[in-house]
Amino acid sequence: MSHWLAQPQRRWVGVILCWCVVFIALATAPRLQAGGGPVIPRYVSKALIASDTGDCSNAAQPCRTIQYAIGQSWPGDTIYLSWNGSFAAPSYTFYEHVTINWSLNIVGQPVPIRNTYIAIDGGGPGGIIPPGRVITVTASVTSVNISNVSIQNGHAGQNGGGLYIAGGQVTLTNVIVQNNLLAAQDGAGIYLNAGGLTLDHVKVRENSTGGTGGGVYSAGTLTVTDSAVMSNTANMGGGLSLHGPATVTNVTLNGNSASGSQGGAFHTIGYNTKVHLQNVTIAGNTSQYDGAAGAIDTGSQVVLNHCTIANNSAGSAYTSGLISSAAVTLTNTLILGTGSYSTCSGAITSGGHNLGNDNSCHLTATNDLTTTIPLIGSLEHNGGATQTLALLPGSPAIDHADSSGPATDQRGVARQDGNLDGVSIPDIGAYEYIPLHVYLPLILR
Ligand SMILES: [Ca+2]
């Protein structure tokens, strides 16, 4: 009996069926970078039971390395870095060089216990793995969120010692970026090449390079909130090196140093770059080179509202506060220089209600105070997420600002009536003075 299809036709049907099977198999197989897969939690631990087998989705059988778990993940997955369970050694370190190629959430667990944390460590000089960058985020990501970890001891021979971001939107929450080291490249702590970076409740501290940007080098869009940039060093831009737009709110930059020039706390480059600072404290930063600004050196449009700039220093005899070669606007800002040289130099416009210790900051607008002693305390924890410089009783900054700023100060304290005259008026600077209320005892009749 002959088949209803001739031999050549049967061969073609077979080929088509085979391709259909292949197509269906491809369409239904997990595609790691194509997106659209189910969001699955992945677990990584270095407890004894952990091993790099399976897909890391079973919390009772975690994987051992972050990079293996990333290889198992789908875009949008969350990778949990678990605690090892020991109260004797609650801090926990993953020694790895991690590359993130697609959108992910990486969460350290638990939330830090008494100042301990889970760390991702790049090996550093003399570390237990060869030194390298800690985390690389490639340009193919859309969104990466990293929380509750320390990114530390990166030691790369390229830009970005702790974290390099090629593109996408990256958010760090409750993260410490510390002790990352470069020889002469840029962005010892973090290098943002393009895209956006948000830092929320982040400490960027003690990162160092002989290049530019000790804490963060940003060529993208940078947003910093409720965070501290402290004790970083670089040749230029000790704390921050800003080459793109930035919004900095409720932040302290302190103890950063530029060994060459251009800004102990931060510098900006690019006239069309706009940088906004609000409720920001800039204290104790240094530039060691003559002709450089101890605190801020700007080549961009920088707008400061309710900032406190004090106790910064520069070279043997130069500007300790602010140098502007572009356009800076100061409003409700307290700026106090050190040494015998001027506090400010360059193009500065007053938006009013500022306080300066000399006449160099172009404070000629409504209600500006010049050659005024501000009466401030030293940098310390006064509440809120960051250290601040408190206004002392009787400070002329109290109740002398306007209401163009936010309703709260850097700590989250409401702007209020400081001299108890019944009128609520904000104070100059990042700190709002809380008056001592005296209640007379009730007289019983
Ligand atoms: Ca007030």
Residues whose N, C-alpha, C, O or C-beta is under 5 A from the ligand:
A	BS01	CA	D399 Q416 D417 G418 I425 P426 D427 Y433
